[in-house]
Amino acid sequence: MRKIIFIIGIFLVACSKDKGSAPNNLNTYQATVKENFTDPFKRIENIQVEDFIPYTLAIEDSVDDENVEYRLTSVRESQDYHQTIGKDFGLYLKKDDNAPYDLEKKYISFSKKGNYDFYIRPFVPGTFKLNFELRKFINNKPIGRAVKINIIFNAVKIIVGYEKKQEEGNKDKYYNSYYIIIKDGDEDG
Protein backbone atom coordinates (compact mmCIF):
# COMPACT_ATOMS: atom_id res chain seq x y z
CA MET A 1 0.00 0.00 0.00
CA ARG A 2 2.87 2.40 0.78
CA LYS A 3 4.40 1.92 -2.68
CA ILE A 4 1.16 2.84 -4.45
CA ILE A 5 0.68 6.05 -2.40
CA PHE A 6 4.30 7.08 -3.05
CA ILE A 7 3.94 6.59 -6.84
CA ILE A 8 0.66 8.56 -6.92
CA GLY A 9 2.35 11.40 -4.98
CA ILE A 10 5.16 11.67 -7.56
CA PHE A 11 2.66 11.70 -10.43
CA LEU A 12 0.65 14.54 -8.86
CA VAL A 13 3.77 16.63 -8.26
CA ALA A 14 4.92 16.11 -11.84
CA CYS A 15 1.52 17.12 -13.25
CA SER A 16 1.27 20.30 -11.20
CA LYS A 17 4.81 21.31 -12.16
CA ASP A 18 4.02 21.05 -15.89
CA LYS A 19 0.94 23.25 -15.53
CA GLY A 20 2.93 26.01 -13.81
CA SER A 21 5.66 26.10 -16.46
CA ALA A 22 3.40 26.45 -19.52
CA PRO A 23 4.77 29.20 -21.78
CA ASN A 24 2.81 32.40 -22.13
CA ASN A 25 2.10 32.96 -25.84
CA LEU A 26 2.37 36.74 -25.39
CA ASN A 27 6.09 36.35 -24.62
CA THR A 28 7.06 34.31 -27.68
CA TYR A 29 8.68 36.71 -30.08
CA GLN A 30 12.13 36.95 -31.57
CA ALA A 31 14.09 39.26 -33.85
CA THR A 32 17.06 39.22 -36.18
CA VAL A 33 18.97 42.13 -37.70
CA LYS A 34 21.09 42.11 -40.83
CA GLU A 35 22.79 44.69 -43.04
CA ASN A 36 20.77 45.75 -46.06
CA PHE A 37 23.09 47.63 -48.43
CA THR A 38 21.67 48.40 -51.87
CA ASP A 39 24.39 50.84 -53.02
CA PRO A 40 27.11 48.80 -54.82
CA PHE A 41 29.80 51.19 -53.52
CA LYS A 42 28.83 50.99 -49.85
CA ARG A 43 29.54 48.07 -47.57
CA ILE A 44 30.07 47.63 -43.85
CA GLU A 45 33.84 47.83 -44.55
CA ASN A 46 33.75 51.43 -45.86
CA ILE A 47 31.38 53.37 -43.60
CA GLN A 48 31.99 57.09 -43.30
CA VAL A 49 30.74 59.57 -40.72
CA GLU A 50 27.25 60.82 -41.67
CA ASP A 51 26.48 57.74 -43.82
CA PHE A 52 23.14 56.04 -43.26
CA ILE A 53 23.87 52.37 -42.55
CA PRO A 54 20.85 50.32 -43.66
CA TYR A 55 19.60 47.40 -41.58
CA THR A 56 16.58 45.11 -41.81
CA LEU A 57 14.87 44.03 -38.62
CA ALA A 58 12.79 40.84 -38.86
CA ILE A 59 10.28 40.44 -36.02
CA GLU A 60 8.65 37.04 -35.59
CA ASP A 61 5.79 36.62 -33.14
CA SER A 62 3.38 33.74 -32.53
CA VAL A 63 0.57 36.14 -31.55
CA ASP A 64 -1.16 38.90 -33.52
CA ASP A 65 -2.50 41.79 -31.47
CA GLU A 66 -3.87 45.16 -32.56
CA ASN A 67 -2.40 47.06 -29.61
CA VAL A 68 1.15 45.75 -29.97
CA GLU A 69 4.27 47.88 -30.33
CA TYR A 70 7.86 46.71 -30.61
CA ARG A 71 10.50 49.19 -29.40
CA LEU A 72 14.12 48.99 -30.49
CA THR A 73 15.96 50.80 -27.71
CA SER A 74 19.64 51.73 -27.54
CA VAL A 75 21.30 50.41 -24.38
CA ARG A 76 24.55 52.03 -23.26
CA GLU A 77 26.69 49.43 -21.51
CA SER A 78 30.02 51.27 -21.32
CA GLN A 79 31.81 54.55 -21.98
CA ASP A 80 33.76 52.97 -24.83
CA TYR A 81 32.88 52.26 -28.43
CA HIS A 82 30.57 55.22 -29.12
CA GLN A 83 27.41 53.91 -27.46
CA THR A 84 25.72 57.26 -26.74
CA ILE A 85 22.64 57.76 -28.90
CA GLY A 86 22.24 61.36 -30.04
CA LYS A 87 25.92 62.15 -29.47
CA ASP A 88 27.79 59.34 -31.22
CA PHE A 89 25.07 58.04 -33.55
CA GLY A 90 21.46 58.47 -34.57
CA LEU A 91 18.72 55.89 -35.05
CA TYR A 92 16.31 56.53 -37.94
CA LEU A 93 13.33 54.93 -39.67
CA LYS A 94 13.99 56.83 -42.92
CA LYS A 95 17.12 57.78 -44.83
CA ASP A 96 16.67 61.54 -44.84
CA ASP A 97 19.56 64.04 -44.64
CA ASN A 98 17.16 66.83 -43.64
CA ALA A 99 15.54 64.95 -40.77
CA PRO A 100 16.52 66.53 -37.46
CA TYR A 101 17.50 64.07 -34.79
CA ASP A 102 15.27 63.93 -31.71
CA LEU A 103 17.73 63.90 -28.79
CA GLU A 104 15.02 62.92 -26.30
CA LYS A 105 13.90 59.76 -28.09
CA LYS A 106 16.06 56.74 -27.31
CA TYR A 107 14.15 54.20 -29.39
CA ILE A 108 12.29 53.58 -32.64
CA SER A 109 9.06 51.60 -32.73
CA PHE A 110 7.24 49.20 -35.02
CA SER A 111 3.51 48.45 -34.93
CA LYS A 112 3.40 44.74 -35.80
CA LYS A 113 5.52 41.72 -36.64
CA GLY A 114 7.26 41.63 -40.01
CA ASN A 115 10.33 43.06 -41.74
CA TYR A 116 11.35 46.69 -41.25
CA ASP A 117 14.16 48.89 -42.51
CA PHE A 118 15.97 51.23 -40.16
CA TYR A 119 19.20 53.21 -40.29
CA ILE A 120 22.10 53.97 -37.98
CA ARG A 121 24.02 57.15 -38.73
CA PRO A 122 27.43 57.63 -37.08
CA PHE A 123 28.19 61.22 -36.07
CA VAL A 124 31.85 60.63 -35.08
CA PRO A 125 34.66 58.40 -36.37
CA GLY A 126 35.64 55.24 -34.52
CA THR A 127 34.54 51.75 -33.56
CA PHE A 128 30.87 51.29 -32.68
CA LYS A 129 29.74 48.36 -30.54
CA LEU A 130 26.07 49.13 -30.19
CA ASN A 131 23.68 47.25 -27.95
CA PHE A 132 19.94 47.29 -28.46
CA GLU A 133 16.92 45.67 -26.87
CA LEU A 134 13.77 44.89 -28.78
CA ARG A 135 10.85 44.85 -26.37
CA LYS A 136 7.23 44.01 -26.97
CA PHE A 137 4.59 46.32 -25.51
CA ILE A 138 0.84 45.75 -25.40
CA ASN A 139 -1.27 48.75 -24.40
CA ASN A 140 1.99 50.54 -23.51
CA LYS A 141 3.02 47.83 -20.98
CA PRO A 142 6.17 45.71 -21.49
CA ILE A 143 5.56 42.03 -22.18
CA GLY A 144 8.11 39.26 -21.68
CA ARG A 145 11.86 39.58 -21.92
CA ALA A 146 13.70 41.91 -24.24
CA VAL A 147 15.57 40.45 -27.22
CA LYS A 148 19.25 41.53 -27.21
CA ILE A 149 20.71 42.79 -30.48
CA ASN A 150 24.38 43.74 -31.01
CA ILE A 151 25.71 45.71 -33.98
CA ILE A 152 29.42 46.37 -34.61
CA PHE A 153 31.01 48.56 -37.29
CA ASN A 154 33.77 51.11 -37.85
CA ALA A 155 33.30 54.60 -39.30
CA VAL A 156 35.96 56.96 -40.62
CA LYS A 157 35.95 60.64 -41.44
CA ILE A 158 37.70 61.55 -44.69
CA ILE A 159 38.88 65.12 -45.25
CA VAL A 160 40.16 66.15 -48.67
CA GLY A 161 41.62 69.58 -49.33
CA TYR A 162 44.47 71.66 -50.56
CA GLU A 163 46.65 74.52 -49.45
CA LYS A 164 48.11 77.22 -51.62
CA LYS A 165 51.80 77.50 -50.78
CA GLN A 166 54.50 79.88 -51.83
CA GLU A 167 57.54 78.41 -53.52
CA GLU A 168 60.72 78.80 -51.49
CA GLY A 169 62.97 81.56 -52.75
CA ASN A 170 60.39 82.87 -55.21
CA LYS A 171 57.68 85.19 -53.87
CA ASP A 172 55.86 85.27 -57.20
CA LYS A 173 55.34 81.51 -57.58
CA TYR A 174 52.64 79.55 -55.81
CA TYR A 175 51.63 75.93 -55.97
CA ASN A 176 48.80 73.84 -54.57
CA SER A 177 49.49 71.14 -52.03
CA TYR A 178 46.72 68.52 -51.86
CA TYR A 179 46.04 66.30 -48.86
CA ILE A 180 43.77 63.53 -47.64
CA ILE A 181 43.22 62.98 -43.91
CA ILE A 182 41.48 59.85 -42.65
CA LYS A 183 40.34 59.99 -39.04
CA ASP A 184 39.50 56.63 -37.55
CA GLY A 185 38.56 57.71 -34.02
CA ASP A 186 40.24 58.63 -30.78
CA GLU A 187 39.69 55.46 -28.77
CA ASP A 188 42.51 53.06 -27.87
CA GLY A 189 43.09 50.19 -30.27
Buried (B, 14 or more C-beta within 10 A) or exposed (E): EEEEEEEEEEEEEEEEEEEEEEEEEBEEBEBEBEEBEEEEEBEEEEBEBEBBBBBEBEBEBEBEBEEBBBBBBBBBEEEEBBBEBBEBBBBBBEBEEEEEBEEEEBBBBBEEBEEBEBBBBBBBBBBBBBBBBBBBBBEEEEBBEBBEBEBEBBBBBEEEEEEEEEEEEEEEEEEEEEEEEEBEBEEEE
